[in-house]
Amino acid sequence: MHGASNGAVKALAAVGAVGALGFLLTLGEPQRGLRLVTKALPMLCLLAWMWPTRTRYARWILAGLGLSLLGDVLLELGPGFFLPGLGAFLLAHLGYTVAYLQATRAPSPGRALPFLVLAVGASVLLHPWLGEMTVPVTLYVAVICTMAWRAAALMNSAEVPRQRQWTAFAGALLFAASDGLLAIKLFVRPLPGGSYAVMLLYWAAQLSIAWSAREPREAPLEAHAPTAA
């Protein structure tokens, strides 16, 4: 929320933190409605904090955050909404990828290699447990690893401020870690306390990605826009 006062930003941070704490406290409880509201609050606060956006980079990040919020809601509605929720997050990662491509389209094959290895390794390791979920989960793994590669490609780019480089890359790695734990928990074996780690990593990832698109209040329209698509 670039035009907001420091007080408004602090209020958003407080509401988001209360929502996150509330959701963690209700994990495993039957109050689905309360979990749905508290889970949505951190993402709603991030969206409000970023609004309005002035650059293409920030708009695509905002789109990714909005799609992530949709994914949060769908996943909380029940097992029957898992595939739509997965699809919403897949589209969110595509949004983040497009944002990073706004900043640089350098191929960076050396930075692609670790994520190619990760995508293949994760798909192979998960395959015995996926069954009918093999295709959507494998596609999701490929997309999130592509997003992480494009975040890595931002590093040391002259076109991207250093703060944006590091926060975008950190967000991508945190997101991959969160989804990796979630995949093990859902498809391989239970992880005691795993849901707490998944959500804390997820919120840290989204905050880092949103921070990479944070625009100074005094910036003129498109002043900080990276190379045009």
C-alpha positions as CSV (number, residue, x, y, z in Angstrom):
1,M,0.0,0.0,0.0
2,H,2.4,2.6,-1.3
3,G,0.3,5.7,-0.6
4,A,-0.6,4.5,3.0
5,S,0.9,5.9,6.2
6,N,3.3,3.9,8.3
7,G,0.4,3.4,10.7
8,A,-1.7,1.7,7.9
9,V,1.2,-0.5,7.0
10,K,1.7,-1.6,10.6
11,A,-2.0,-2.3,10.9
12,L,-1.8,-4.5,7.8
13,A,1.2,-6.3,9.3
14,A,-0.6,-6.8,12.6
15,V,-3.8,-8.2,10.9
16,G,-1.7,-10.5,8.7
17,A,0.2,-11.8,11.8
18,V,-3.0,-12.4,13.7
19,G,-4.5,-14.3,10.8
20,A,-1.4,-16.4,10.5
21,L,-1.3,-17.2,14.2
22,G,-5.0,-17.9,14.2
23,F,-4.7,-20.4,11.3
24,L,-1.8,-22.2,13.0
25,L,-3.8,-22.5,16.2
26,T,-6.7,-24.0,14.4
27,L,-4.7,-26.5,12.3
28,G,-6.3,-30.0,12.8
29,E,-9.5,-28.4,14.3
30,P,-12.9,-28.9,12.7
31,Q,-13.7,-25.2,12.4
32,R,-13.2,-25.0,8.6
33,G,-14.9,-21.6,8.3
34,L,-12.5,-20.1,10.9
35,R,-9.5,-21.7,9.2
36,L,-10.6,-20.3,5.9
37,V,-10.8,-16.8,7.2
38,T,-7.6,-16.8,9.1
39,K,-5.7,-18.5,6.3
40,A,-6.8,-15.8,3.8
41,L,-5.9,-12.8,6.0
42,P,-2.1,-12.8,5.5
43,M,-2.5,-12.9,1.7
44,L,-5.2,-10.3,1.7
45,C,-2.9,-8.0,3.7
46,L,0.0,-8.6,1.3
47,L,-2.3,-7.7,-1.6
48,A,-3.5,-4.5,0.1
49,W,0.1,-3.6,1.0
50,M,1.1,-3.8,-2.7
51,W,-1.9,-1.9,-4.1
52,P,-1.7,0.1,-6.3
53,T,1.0,-1.2,-8.5
54,R,2.9,0.9,-11.1
55,T,5.2,-1.4,-12.9
56,R,4.6,-4.5,-15.0
57,Y,6.8,-6.5,-12.7
58,A,4.7,-5.6,-9.7
59,R,1.4,-6.2,-11.5
60,W,2.5,-9.8,-12.4
61,I,3.6,-10.3,-8.8
62,L,0.2,-9.0,-7.6
63,A,-1.5,-11.4,-10.0
64,G,0.5,-14.3,-8.6
65,L,-0.4,-13.3,-5.0
66,G,-4.1,-13.1,-6.0
67,L,-4.0,-16.6,-7.6
68,S,-2.2,-17.9,-4.5
69,L,-5.0,-16.6,-2.3
70,L,-7.5,-18.4,-4.6
71,G,-5.4,-21.6,-4.2
72,D,-5.4,-21.2,-0.4
73,V,-9.2,-20.9,-0.3
74,L,-9.7,-23.9,-2.7
75,L,-7.4,-26.1,-0.7
76,E,-9.1,-25.3,2.5
77,L,-12.5,-26.2,1.1
78,G,-11.7,-29.9,1.1
79,P,-10.0,-32.8,-0.7
80,G,-12.3,-32.4,-3.7
81,F,-10.8,-29.0,-4.4
82,F,-7.2,-30.2,-4.4
83,L,-6.8,-30.2,-8.2
84,P,-8.4,-26.7,-8.7
85,G,-6.2,-25.4,-5.8
86,L,-3.1,-26.9,-7.4
87,G,-4.1,-25.3,-10.7
88,A,-4.4,-21.9,-9.0
89,F,-0.9,-22.2,-7.5
90,L,0.5,-23.4,-10.9
91,L,-0.9,-20.2,-12.5
92,A,0.5,-18.2,-9.6
93,H,4.0,-19.5,-10.3
94,L,3.5,-18.7,-14.0
95,G,2.6,-15.1,-12.9
96,Y,5.8,-14.9,-10.9
97,T,7.8,-16.3,-13.8
98,V,6.4,-13.7,-16.2
99,A,7.3,-11.0,-13.7
100,Y,10.9,-12.2,-13.6
101,L,11.0,-12.3,-17.3
102,Q,10.0,-8.6,-17.3
103,A,13.3,-8.0,-15.5
104,T,15.6,-10.2,-17.6
105,R,15.4,-12.8,-20.3
106,A,19.0,-13.9,-20.1
107,P,19.0,-17.7,-20.6
108,S,21.3,-18.3,-17.6
109,P,21.7,-22.1,-18.4
110,G,24.1,-22.5,-15.5
111,R,21.4,-21.3,-13.1
112,A,18.8,-23.5,-14.8
113,L,20.8,-26.7,-14.2
114,P,20.2,-27.1,-10.4
115,F,16.5,-26.6,-10.9
116,L,16.3,-29.0,-13.8
117,V,18.0,-31.6,-11.5
118,L,15.6,-30.7,-8.7
119,A,12.5,-31.1,-11.0
120,V,13.7,-34.5,-12.4
121,G,14.8,-35.8,-9.0
122,A,11.6,-34.7,-7.2
123,S,9.4,-36.2,-10.0
124,V,11.2,-39.5,-9.9
125,L,11.2,-39.7,-6.1
126,L,7.5,-38.9,-5.8
127,H,6.4,-41.0,-8.7
128,P,5.7,-44.3,-6.8
129,W,3.2,-42.6,-4.5
130,L,1.4,-40.3,-7.0
131,G,-0.9,-42.7,-8.9
132,E,-3.5,-40.7,-10.8
133,M,-1.9,-37.5,-9.6
134,T,1.3,-38.1,-11.5
135,V,0.6,-35.8,-14.4
136,P,-0.7,-32.7,-12.5
137,V,2.0,-33.0,-9.8
138,T,4.8,-33.5,-12.3
139,L,3.6,-30.5,-14.3
140,Y,3.4,-28.4,-11.1
141,V,7.0,-29.4,-10.1
142,A,8.2,-28.4,-13.6
143,V,6.5,-25.0,-13.3
144,I,7.7,-24.1,-9.8
145,C,11.3,-25.1,-10.7
146,T,11.0,-22.9,-13.8
147,M,9.9,-20.0,-11.6
148,A,12.9,-20.6,-9.3
149,W,15.3,-20.7,-12.3
150,R,14.0,-17.3,-13.5
151,A,14.3,-15.9,-10.0
152,A,17.9,-17.2,-10.0
153,A,18.5,-15.5,-13.3
154,L,17.8,-12.1,-11.7
155,M,20.9,-12.5,-9.5
156,N,23.7,-10.0,-10.5
157,S,21.5,-8.5,-13.3
158,A,22.3,-4.9,-13.9
159,E,18.7,-4.3,-14.7
160,V,17.4,-5.4,-11.3
161,P,18.0,-3.7,-7.9
162,R,20.0,-5.9,-5.6
163,Q,17.2,-6.0,-3.0
164,R,14.8,-7.3,-5.6
165,Q,17.3,-9.9,-6.7
166,W,17.7,-11.4,-3.3
167,T,14.1,-11.2,-2.0
168,A,12.8,-12.8,-5.3
169,F,15.3,-15.6,-5.1
170,A,14.8,-16.2,-1.4
171,G,11.0,-16.3,-2.0
172,A,11.4,-18.9,-4.8
173,L,13.6,-21.1,-2.6
174,L,11.3,-20.8,0.4
175,F,8.3,-21.7,-1.8
176,A,10.1,-24.8,-3.2
177,A,11.0,-25.9,0.3
178,S,7.4,-25.4,1.5
179,D,5.9,-27.3,-1.4
180,G,8.5,-30.0,-1.1
181,L,7.5,-30.6,2.5
182,L,3.9,-30.5,1.6
183,A,4.4,-33.1,-1.2
184,I,6.1,-35.5,1.3
185,K,3.4,-35.0,3.8
186,L,0.6,-35.6,1.3
187,F,2.0,-38.4,-0.8
188,V,4.8,-40.1,1.0
189,R,4.4,-40.2,4.8
190,P,3.0,-38.1,7.6
191,L,5.3,-35.4,9.0
192,P,4.7,-34.6,12.7
193,G,4.4,-30.8,12.9
194,G,4.9,-30.6,9.1
195,S,1.9,-28.5,8.5
196,Y,3.3,-25.7,10.7
197,A,6.6,-25.7,8.8
198,V,4.8,-25.8,5.4
199,M,2.7,-22.7,6.3
200,L,5.6,-20.7,7.9
201,L,7.8,-21.3,4.8
202,Y,4.9,-20.5,2.5
203,W,4.1,-17.1,4.2
204,A,7.8,-16.2,4.3
205,A,8.1,-17.1,0.6
206,Q,5.1,-14.9,-0.4
207,L,6.3,-12.0,1.8
208,S,9.8,-12.2,0.1
209,I,8.3,-12.3,-3.4
210,A,5.9,-9.4,-2.6
211,W,8.8,-7.4,-1.1
212,S,10.7,-7.8,-4.4
213,A,8.0,-5.8,-6.1
214,R,7.8,-3.1,-3.4
215,E,7.8,0.3,-5.1
216,P,9.0,3.5,-3.3
217,R,6.0,5.9,-2.7
218,E,7.8,8.7,-4.6
219,A,8.5,6.6,-7.7
220,P,7.0,8.1,-10.9
221,L,4.9,5.8,-13.1
222,E,7.0,3.0,-14.6
223,A,10.1,4.6,-13.3
224,H,11.4,1.4,-11.8
225,A,10.0,-0.8,-14.6
226,P,12.5,-3.4,-15.8
227,T,13.1,-4.1,-19.5
228,A,9.8,-4.3,-21.3
229,A,8.4,-7.5,-22.6
